[in-house]
């Protein structure tokens, strides 16, 4: 098997996994941001979080974090009161409409170590130029994708590279400590009704696309060239 990468303990566990696979026996939504912050940010670096999941992991790690989330995520504002004074000084929550996230990101110029977003966020007009503009040279954008629609995956890659970001890696974040164990669930049809008999494999991972902000456009690799 491929030599394992040095990944954060909460993701790598004791598994002999290849560098492109992160394994986590707990909830990905809670612990994936921890690993991304550990790998792609430096001490006191800035995280721009458009997922609503990175605020607490970031400040615990000593990173500055600005979470840009819709009003229904007002629960994050309440979380600020649970932080100690030092952590509170690192954290901000800005409530913005989904179509206003690119503008909020664009307010930061050459500052962020990491821009973290979901595939849905990247669909907003102006997202990719805003994300690149907010990243410092050498900073990274990480996009978490939970759909099997290959068209969505393709748009993430083409959108990022068209904005001048360099494709770095496609990570597979697996929500099981046993990689070869089948994860089965009762089949559910498109109409939401359970089908009788039979089992299907449940989606047990998230695809994470990572892009780097290069010093220039020279030498950018396409995903095909980078593999």
C-alpha positions, 0 to 999 in steps of 0.5 A: 500500500502507498506510504501513509501521509503525516495527517492529523491524528483525528483523521489518520488514526492508526490506519495505513492509508494513502495520502489522498485518503483521510479516514475518520471514525467520527462525524466528518462535518465536525472533524474534517475542518480540524484536519484542513486547518492543521495541514493548510494553515500556519500559526495565527493564520486567517481562515475564511469559513463559508461552511459554518463548521470551522470557527471553533476548530480554528480558534482552538488551534490558535488561528484567526477565523471569520465565518461567513454564514446565512442568518439561519446560522445565528447559532454561531453567534451564540457560540462566541459567548462560550469562548475564552477571551483569547479565543474570542479575540480570534473569532468573528461571525458575519451573517450574510446572504448566500449570494453575498458571500463572494463580496464578503470574501472579497473584502479580504485581500491577500490575507487568508491561509485557507478559504473553506467552502462547500460546493454550493457556495462556489456556485454564487457569481464571483466566488472564484475571483473573490476566493483567489483574491482573499488568499495570500500567495501560497494559501489554499482553498478547500472545497467540500463536495458531498454530491455524486453529480460529476458535473458539480465536481467538474465545475469546482475544478474548472472554476478554480483553475479559470480564476488562476488557482492551481489544482493541488489535491483531491482528498477523499474523506472517509467517515469510517475507521474500516476502509474496506467494510461495506456501508449499507443502508435501506434503499430509498427511491427518488420519491423518498419511499423505501424500496422493499428488499435489497440494500445499497451502499450509503455514501460514506465520504466527502470529496475535498478539492484543494487549490493553491494560490500561486505566485503567478499563472506560470506552471499551473497544472491541470488535475490530469497533469498533477496526477 
